[in-house]
Each structure stands twice: as structure tokens, then as C-alpha cells.
Amino acid sequence: MKGNVRNETNFDIMSLLLRYITRRVNAMHILFVLAFLTFGIGDGLTAAVMMANRGIGAESNLFFAGMYSSSGLIGVITAKIVFTAFLLMASLLVYWRSQGRSYWMVNGFLMALTLAGTMASIANLQAATGLPFMSPEKILLIYLGMMFVFVEIGDFVDTRKSETSSSTMTGTKPVY
């Protein structure tokens, strides 16, 4: 007699895993990974490829141009990943210190970082292939504008959410 033997198929296991992931993963997790992939790895790799094709003078950031001249491709990618890790850890620190009350504000920062990494990667690839590309100053200005707008919108949503939840606890309506 075999007793209680369960015969799950691979499909059952994968569907359980997918259900677990969809219940546990939120927007911040996705944006965190996307920011790391685009700003950290994507921008670092494409910048290194651009400097390999066009020379270190093609890089507008003197720090990364110096990293490429002294450490090559691996040095640029490593420096970019470390810099991105510091930015991401700082955003998580803001989230943890606020005890979760700055969820959308941090998501706004991560979204701006993701879009900046995407714009920089595209511009690096265009520069590497000799196509016209957006200037680094314009990309930086757009990034700063997006960061300001997205963080402020996130802060507004977080504030409204906390006012709404505190008013339901006390039984009063918020004054606007």
C-alpha cells in the first residue's frame, strides 16, 4: 500500500509557482529589476561598446571614460553596476525608513531610472553605429524632469492613500 502519494505534473508545479509569484511580486519588485537591467547593465554595456567602436572621447561622462581607459569593458560595466546598486539601495532605504509609506514615490524614482537607462542605452547604440543620437545633456534633463514629476506624483498618491486610510480608522473624513 502506497499511502498518500501525490502525483503532481510539471504543469501543476509550474502553475503553483506562477500563482505564488503573481501574489508576491508587486510593481516595486518589477521596477527594481528593470532599473537594474536598463540603467546598470544596459547602459554600462552599451557605453563600453560605444567606446570600443568610437574611442573614449565618445563618452560624455569623464569618470566612465577614465574607467574604460584604465580597466576596459569589465571596469565600465562593474562601475555602472556598483553605481546603480547604490542608487537602488538608497531607494530601498527610503522605502524602509518610511515603513512602507513611500511606496509610490520610490516607484516613481525607479520608473524614471528605468526610462533613463533605456534612453541612454539607445543613444549609446546609435552613437556606436554612427547614427544621429540624442545628446547626453538632453537625456539628463529629461531624466531629471521625469524623476521630479514621477516622484512628486508618487508622493501625492502616498499622501492621499495615508490620509484615506487614517480617516477610515478614525471614522472622520479628510479635509481637502
Accessible surface in RSA format (square Angstrom, percent):
REM  Atomic radii and reference values for relative SASA: ProtOr
REM  Chains: A
REM  Algorithm: Lee & Richards
REM  Probe-radius: 1.40
REM  Slices: 20
REM RES _ NUM      All-atoms   Total-Side   Main-Chain    Non-polar    All polar
REM                ABS   REL    ABS   REL    ABS   REL    ABS   REL    ABS   REL
RES MET A   1   236.15 122.3 145.80  96.5  90.35 215.1 123.11 104.7 113.03 149.8
RES LYS A   2   178.56  87.1 150.11  92.1  28.45  67.7 100.55  90.5  78.01  83.1
RES GLY A   3    54.57  67.3   0.00   N/A  54.57  67.3  31.16  85.5  23.40  52.4
RES ASN A   4   156.98 108.3 122.46 118.3  34.52  83.1  33.66  81.0 123.32 119.2
RES VAL A   5    89.30  58.8  61.43  55.6  27.87  67.2  64.76  56.3  24.54  66.6
RES ARG A   6   192.89  81.0 166.57  84.9  26.32  62.7  62.77  85.8 130.12  78.9
RES ASN A   7   134.07  92.5 102.04  98.6  32.03  77.1  36.64  88.2  97.43  94.2
RES GLU A   8    74.56  42.8  48.74  36.9  25.82  61.5  19.74  38.2  54.81  44.8
RES THR A   9    78.31  55.7  71.70  72.7   6.61  15.8  74.78 100.4   3.53   5.3
RES ASN A  10   122.11  84.2 115.92 112.0   6.19  14.9  28.96  69.7  93.16  90.0
RES PHE A  11   159.07  79.6 151.14  93.6   7.93  20.6 155.78  94.4   3.29   9.4
RES ASP A  12    56.42  39.5  55.82  55.6   0.60   1.4  10.83  25.5  45.60  45.5
RES ILE A  13    92.66  52.7  90.76  67.6   1.90   4.6  91.12  65.6   1.54   4.2
RES MET A  14   116.82  60.5 114.37  75.7   2.44   5.8  93.37  79.4  23.45  31.1
RES SER A  15    29.23  24.7  24.29  32.4   4.94  11.4  22.95  48.9   6.28   8.8
RES LEU A  16    97.94  54.5  93.13  66.6   4.81  12.1  93.46  65.6   4.49  12.1
RES LEU A  17    87.85  48.9  83.05  59.4   4.80  12.1  87.28  61.3   0.57   1.5
RES LEU A  18   112.80  62.8 111.39  79.7   1.41   3.5 112.51  79.0   0.30   0.8
RES ARG A  19   120.96  50.8 120.41  61.4   0.55   1.3  43.73  59.8  77.23  46.8
RES TYR A  20   133.00  62.1 127.51  72.5   5.49  14.3  97.57  73.3  35.43  43.7
RES ILE A  21    74.65  42.5  73.91  55.1   0.75   1.8  74.65  53.8   0.00   0.0
RES THR A  22    89.38  63.6  64.36  65.2  25.02  59.6  59.16  79.5  30.22  45.7
RES ARG A  23   188.87  79.3 153.63  78.3  35.24  83.9  57.81  79.0 131.06  79.4
RES ARG A  24   157.73  66.2 141.75  72.3  15.98  38.1  32.87  44.9 124.87  75.7
RES VAL A  25    60.24  39.6  43.69  39.6  16.55  39.9  43.73  38.0  16.51  44.8
RES ASN A  26    61.05  42.1  53.95  52.1   7.10  17.1  29.90  72.0  31.15  30.1
RES ALA A  27    37.88  34.8  28.57  44.1   9.31  21.2  32.31  45.5   5.57  14.7
RES MET A  28    11.80   6.1  11.80   7.8   0.00   0.0   3.67   3.1   8.13  10.8
RES HIS A  29    90.58  49.5  87.60  60.9   2.98   7.6  60.03  61.9  30.55  35.6
RES ILE A  30    94.37  53.7  90.33  67.3   4.04   9.7  94.16  67.8   0.21   0.6
RES LEU A  31    22.15  12.3  22.15  15.8   0.00   0.0  22.15  15.6   0.00   0.0
RES PHE A  32    49.61  24.8  49.61  30.7   0.00   0.0  49.61  30.1   0.00   0.0
RES VAL A  33    83.32  54.8  81.76  74.0   1.56   3.8  83.32  72.4   0.00   0.0
RES LEU A  34    72.13  40.2  72.13  51.6   0.00   0.0  72.13  50.7   0.00   0.0
RES ALA A  35     0.00   0.0   0.00   0.0   0.00   0.0   0.00   0.0   0.00   0.0
RES PHE A  36    60.40  30.2  60.40  37.4   0.00   0.0  60.40  36.6   0.00   0.0
RES LEU A  37    86.66  48.3  81.63  58.4   5.04  12.7  81.63  57.3   5.04  13.5
RES THR A  38    29.26  20.8  27.19  27.6   2.07   4.9  29.26  39.3   0.00   0.0
RES PHE A  39    23.92  12.0  23.92  14.8   0.00   0.0  23.92  14.5   0.00   0.0
RES GLY A  40     0.00   0.0   0.00   N/A   0.00   0.0   0.00   0.0   0.00   0.0
RES ILE A  41    60.66  34.5  60.66  45.2   0.00   0.0  60.66  43.7   0.00   0.0
RES GLY A  42    18.62  23.0   0.00   N/A  18.62  23.0  18.62  51.1   0.00   0.0
RES ASP A  43    15.37  10.8  15.36  15.3   0.01   0.0   0.40   0.9  14.97  14.9
RES GLY A  44     0.81   1.0   0.00   N/A   0.81   1.0   0.81   2.2   0.00   0.0
RES LEU A  45    79.24  44.1  79.24  56.7   0.00   0.0  79.24  55.7   0.00   0.0
RES THR A  46    14.13  10.0  14.12  14.3   0.00   0.0  14.13  19.0   0.00   0.0
RES ALA A  47     7.83   7.2   7.83  12.1   0.00   0.0   7.83  11.0   0.00   0.0
RES ALA A  48     0.00   0.0   0.00   0.0   0.00   0.0   0.00   0.0   0.00   0.0
RES VAL A  49    55.68  36.6  54.61  49.4   1.07   2.6  55.68  48.4   0.00   0.0
RES MET A  50     7.90   4.1   7.90   5.2   0.00   0.0   3.64   3.1   4.26   5.6
RES MET A  51     2.50   1.3   0.00   0.0   2.50   5.9   0.00   0.0   2.50   3.3
RES ALA A  52    65.69  60.4  32.55  50.2  33.14  75.4  35.76  50.4  29.93  79.3
RES ASN A  53    95.36  65.8  59.75  57.7  35.61  85.7  14.17  34.1  81.19  78.5
RES ARG A  54   136.10  57.1 102.25  52.1  33.85  80.6  19.03  26.0 117.07  70.9
RES GLY A  55    32.81  40.5   0.00   N/A  32.81  40.5  30.54  83.8   2.27   5.1
RES ILE A  56    80.31  45.7  75.47  56.2   4.84  11.7  75.47  54.3   4.84  13.1
RES GLY A  57    75.70  93.4   0.00   N/A  75.70  93.4  44.01 120.8  31.70  71.0
RES ALA A  58    39.30  36.1   8.59  13.3  30.71  69.9  19.97  28.1  19.33  51.2
RES GLU A  59    24.57  14.1  18.03  13.6   6.54  15.6   0.64   1.2  23.93  19.5
RES SER A  60    66.39  56.1  33.46  44.7  32.93  75.8  30.70  65.4  35.69  50.0
RES ASN A  61    64.42  44.4  56.91  55.0   7.51  18.1  18.02  43.4  46.41  44.9
RES LEU A  62   150.67  83.9 139.57  99.8  11.11  27.9 139.73  98.1  10.94  29.4
RES PHE A  63   125.02  62.5 112.06  69.4  12.96  33.7 120.90  73.3   4.12  11.8
RES PHE A  64    19.45   9.7  19.45  12.0   0.00   0.0  19.45  11.8   0.00   0.0
RES ALA A  65     8.78   8.1   8.78  13.6   0.00   0.0   8.78  12.4   0.00   0.0
RES GLY A  66    34.67  42.8   0.00   N/A  34.67  42.8  31.16  85.5   3.52   7.9
RES MET A  67    46.46  24.1  45.20  29.9   1.26   3.0  23.83  20.3  22.63  30.0
RES TYR A  68    46.36  21.6  41.99  23.9   4.37  11.4  20.59  15.5  25.77  31.8
RES SER A  69    74.31  62.8  36.31  48.5  38.00  87.5  28.02  59.7  46.30  64.9
RES SER A  70    91.33  77.2  50.18  67.0  41.16  94.8  49.47 105.3  41.86  58.6
RES SER A  71    60.01  50.7  33.02  44.1  26.99  62.2  21.29  45.3  38.72  54.2
RES GLY A  72    25.05  30.9   0.00   N/A  25.05  30.9  22.72  62.3   2.33   5.2
RES LEU A  73    73.95  41.2  68.02  48.7   5.93  14.9  68.02  47.8   5.93  16.0
RES ILE A  74   122.09  69.5 121.51  90.5   0.58   1.4 121.54  87.5   0.55   1.5
RES GLY A  75     7.36   9.1   0.00   N/A   7.36   9.1   6.90  18.9   0.46   1.0
RES VAL A  76     0.98   0.6   0.98   0.9   0.00   0.0   0.98   0.9   0.00   0.0
RES ILE A  77    28.59  16.3  28.59  21.3   0.00   0.0  28.59  20.6   0.00   0.0
RES THR A  78    70.21  49.9  67.74  68.7   2.47   5.9  56.11  75.4  14.09  21.3
RES ALA A  79    15.71  14.4   5.80   9.0   9.90  22.5  12.78  18.0   2.93   7.8
RES LYS A  80    16.84   8.2  16.84  10.3   0.00   0.0   3.49   3.1  13.35  14.2
RES ILE A  81    49.10  27.9  49.10  36.6   0.00   0.0  49.10  35.4   0.00   0.0
RES VAL A  82    71.87  47.3  70.43  63.8   1.44   3.5  71.67  62.3   0.20   0.6
RES PHE A  83    92.97  46.5  91.00  56.4   1.97   5.1  92.78  56.3   0.19   0.6
RES THR A  84     0.00   0.0   0.00   0.0   0.00   0.0   0.00   0.0   0.00   0.0
RES ALA A  85    38.83  35.7  36.51  56.3   2.32   5.3  38.83  54.7   0.00   0.0
RES PHE A  86   141.75  70.9 136.86  84.8   4.90  12.7 137.21  83.2   4.54  13.0
RES LEU A  87    45.22  25.2  44.31  31.7   0.91   2.3  44.76  31.4   0.46   1.2
RES LEU A  88     2.91   1.6   2.91   2.1   0.00   0.0   2.91   2.0   0.00   0.0
RES MET A  89   104.89  54.3 102.10  67.6   2.79   6.6  85.06  72.3  19.83  26.3
RES ALA A  90    53.23  48.9  47.13  72.7   6.10  13.9  51.90  73.1   1.34   3.5
RES SER A  91     7.59   6.4   2.06   2.7   5.53  12.7   7.08  15.1   0.50   0.7
RES LEU A  92    28.02  15.6  28.02  20.0   0.00   0.0  28.02  19.7   0.00   0.0
RES LEU A  93    98.63  54.9  98.63  70.6   0.00   0.0  98.63  69.3   0.00   0.0
RES VAL A  94    68.34  45.0  64.25  58.2   4.09   9.9  67.27  58.5   1.07   2.9
RES TYR A  95    51.20  23.9  51.20  29.1   0.00   0.0  19.51  14.7  31.70  39.1
RES TRP A  96   153.27  61.5 138.13  66.9  15.14  35.5 121.94  65.0  31.33  50.8
RES ARG A  97   189.68  79.6 164.17  83.7  25.51  60.7  49.91  68.2 139.76  84.7
RES SER A  98    23.55  19.9  17.96  24.0   5.59  12.9  23.23  49.5   0.32   0.4
RES GLN A  99   143.35  80.2 111.23  81.3  32.12  76.5  39.34  83.7 104.01  78.9
RES GLY A 100    29.81  36.8   0.00   N/A  29.81  36.8  12.38  34.0  17.43  39.0
RES ARG A 101   144.57  60.7 129.60  66.1  14.97  35.6  61.64  84.2  82.93  50.3
RES SER A 102    10.15   8.6   9.48  12.7   0.67   1.5  10.15  21.6   0.00   0.0
RES TYR A 103    33.82  15.8  33.82  19.2   0.00   0.0  28.38  21.3   5.44   6.7
RES TRP A 104    97.45  39.1  95.80  46.4   1.65   3.9  88.59  47.2   8.86  14.4
RES MET A 105    44.45  23.0  44.28  29.3   0.16   0.4  28.02  23.8  16.43  21.8
RES VAL A 106     4.21   2.8   2.57   2.3   1.63   3.9   4.21   3.7   0.00   0.0
RES ASN A 107     2.05   1.4   2.05   2.0   0.00   0.0   2.05   4.9   0.00   0.0
RES GLY A 108     6.12   7.5   0.00   N/A   6.12   7.5   5.52  15.1   0.60   1.3
RES PHE A 109    33.85  16.9  33.85  21.0   0.00   0.0  33.85  20.5   0.00   0.0
RES LEU A 110     0.06   0.0   0.06   0.0   0.00   0.0   0.06   0.0   0.00   0.0
RES MET A 111    79.58  41.2  79.58  52.7   0.00   0.0  58.73  49.9  20.84  27.6
RES ALA A 112     0.00   0.0   0.00   0.0   0.00   0.0   0.00   0.0   0.00   0.0
RES LEU A 113     0.32   0.2   0.32   0.2   0.00   0.0   0.32   0.2   0.00   0.0
RES THR A 114    15.33  10.9  15.33  15.5   0.00   0.0  15.33  20.6   0.00   0.0
RES LEU A 115    71.13  39.6  70.92  50.7   0.20   0.5  70.92  49.8   0.20   0.5
RES ALA A 116     4.73   4.4   4.26   6.6   0.47   1.1   4.26   6.0   0.47   1.2
RES GLY A 117     0.00   0.0   0.00   N/A   0.00   0.0   0.00   0.0   0.00   0.0
RES THR A 118    51.39  36.5  49.32  50.0   2.06   4.9  44.82  60.2   6.57   9.9
RES MET A 119    42.39  22.0  37.04  24.5   5.35  12.7  27.38  23.3  15.01  19.9
RES ALA A 120    18.46  17.0  17.25  26.6   1.21   2.8  18.44  26.0   0.02   0.1
RES SER A 121    15.90  13.4  15.90  21.2   0.00   0.0  15.18  32.3   0.71   1.0
RES ILE A 122    90.25  51.4  89.54  66.7   0.71   1.7  90.17  64.9   0.07   0.2
RES ALA A 123     8.62   7.9   7.73  11.9   0.89   2.0   8.22  11.6   0.40   1.1
RES ASN A 124    16.86  11.6  16.69  16.1   0.17   0.4   0.17   0.4  16.69  16.1
RES LEU A 125    87.95  49.0  87.13  62.3   0.82   2.1  87.47  61.4   0.49   1.3
RES GLN A 126    57.88  32.4  57.03  41.7   0.85   2.0   9.18  19.5  48.70  36.9
RES ALA A 127     4.69   4.3   3.94   6.1   0.75   1.7   4.68   6.6   0.01   0.0
RES ALA A 128    11.85  10.9   1.70   2.6  10.15  23.1   1.70   2.4  10.15  26.9
RES THR A 129    98.43  70.0  63.89  64.8  34.55  82.3  71.42  95.9  27.01  40.8
RES GLY A 130    46.63  57.5   0.00   N/A  46.63  57.5  15.05  41.3  31.57  70.7
RES LEU A 131   102.57  57.1  98.79  70.7   3.77   9.5  99.22  69.7   3.35   9.0
RES PRO A 132   118.93  86.7  99.29  90.5  19.64  71.4 110.44  91.2   8.49  52.7
RES PHE A 133    96.36  48.2  67.03  41.5  29.33  76.3  72.60  44.0  23.76  68.0
RES MET A 134    79.96  41.4  66.96  44.3  13.00  30.9  75.31  64.0   4.65   6.2
RES SER A 135    37.06  31.3  32.68  43.6   4.37  10.1  31.18  66.4   5.87   8.2
RES PRO A 136    53.72  39.2  47.75  43.5   5.97  21.7  50.19  41.4   3.53  22.0
RES GLU A 137   121.98  70.0 115.29  87.2   6.69  15.9  68.66 132.8  53.32  43.5
RES LYS A 138   126.84  61.9 125.35  76.9   1.49   3.6  69.81  62.8  57.03  60.7
RES ILE A 139    17.79  10.1  17.79  13.2   0.00   0.0  17.79  12.8   0.00   0.0
RES LEU A 140   102.27  57.0 100.23  71.7   2.04   5.1 102.13  71.7   0.14   0.4
RES LEU A 141   128.12  71.4 123.95  88.7   4.17  10.5 124.97  87.8   3.15   8.5
RES ILE A 142    71.88  40.9  64.74  48.2   7.14  17.2  71.13  51.2   0.76   2.1
RES TYR A 143    27.92  13.0  27.92  15.9   0.00   0.0  21.12  15.9   6.80   8.4
RES LEU A 144    83.42  46.5  79.50  56.9   3.92   9.9  79.83  56.1   3.58   9.6
RES GLY A 145    35.49  43.8   0.00   N/A  35.49  43.8  34.53  94.8   0.97   2.2
RES MET A 146    32.94  17.1  29.08  19.2   3.85   9.2  19.22  16.3  13.72  18.2
RES MET A 147    50.29  26.0  50.29  33.3   0.00   0.0  44.31  37.7   5.98   7.9
RES PHE A 148   137.39  68.7 132.02  81.8   5.36  14.0 137.39  83.3   0.00   0.0
RES VAL A 149    72.53  47.7  70.34  63.7   2.19   5.3  72.50  63.0   0.03   0.1
RES PHE A 150    49.79  24.9  46.87  29.0   2.92   7.6  47.93  29.1   1.86   5.3
RES VAL A 151    34.62  22.8  34.62  31.3   0.00   0.0  34.62  30.1   0.00   0.0
RES GLU A 152    86.74  49.8  83.20  62.9   3.55   8.4  22.10  42.7  64.64  52.8
RES ILE A 153    97.65  55.6  95.36  71.0   2.29   5.5  97.59  70.3   0.06   0.2
RES GLY A 154     3.78   4.7   0.00   N/A   3.78   4.7   3.59   9.8   0.20   0.4
RES ASP A 155    60.59  42.4  60.59  60.3   0.00   0.0   3.23   7.6  57.36  57.2
RES PHE A 156   125.85  63.0 120.81  74.8   5.04  13.1 125.37  76.0   0.49   1.4
RES VAL A 157    58.67  38.6  56.75  51.4   1.92   4.6  58.20  50.6   0.47   1.3
RES ASP A 158    11.80   8.3   7.44   7.4   4.36  10.3   5.91  13.9   5.89   5.9
RES THR A 159    61.90  44.0  57.90  58.7   4.00   9.5  46.40  62.3  15.50  23.4
RES ARG A 160    97.38  40.9  97.22  49.6   0.16   0.4  22.47  30.7  74.91  45.4
RES LYS A 161   126.00  61.5 118.74  72.9   7.26  17.3  85.17  76.7  40.83  43.5
RES SER A 162    45.54  38.5  39.04  52.1   6.50  15.0  27.88  59.4  17.66  24.7
RES GLU A 163    64.60  37.1  61.94  46.9   2.66   6.3  26.90  52.0  37.70  30.8
RES THR A 164    68.28  48.6  68.28  69.2   0.00   0.0  55.84  75.0  12.44  18.8
RES SER A 165    56.35  47.6  52.12  69.6   4.23   9.7  39.48  84.1  16.87  23.6
RES SER A 166    58.13  49.1  55.78  74.4   2.35   5.4  40.74  86.8  17.39  24.4
RES SER A 167    12.00  10.1   8.51  11.4   3.49   8.0   5.97  12.7   6.03   8.5
RES THR A 168   102.37  72.8  73.04  74.0  29.33  69.9  67.74  91.0  34.63  52.4
RES MET A 169   167.26  86.6 127.97  84.7  39.30  93.6 108.59  92.3  58.67  77.7
RES THR A 170    98.57  70.1  66.06  67.0  32.51  77.5  71.42  95.9  27.15  41.0
RES GLY A 171    68.82  84.9   0.00   N/A  68.82  84.9  34.90  95.8  33.92  76.0
RES THR A 172    87.06  61.9  78.03  79.1   9.04  21.5  68.71  92.3  18.35  27.7
RES LYS A 173   183.96  89.7 166.84 102.4  17.12  40.8 110.98  99.9  72.98  77.7
RES PRO A 174    43.41  31.6  22.65  20.6  20.76  75.5  32.45  26.8  10.96  68.1
RES VAL A 175   147.72  97.2 116.55 105.5  31.17  75.1 120.33 104.6  27.39  74.3
RES TYR A 176   155.68  72.7  81.79  46.5  73.88 192.3 107.94  81.1  47.74  58.9
END  Absolute sums over single chains surface
CHAIN  1 A    11744.7       9919.9       1824.8       8231.3       3513.5
END  Absolute sums over all chains
TOTAL         11744.7       9919.9       1824.8       8231.3       3513.5
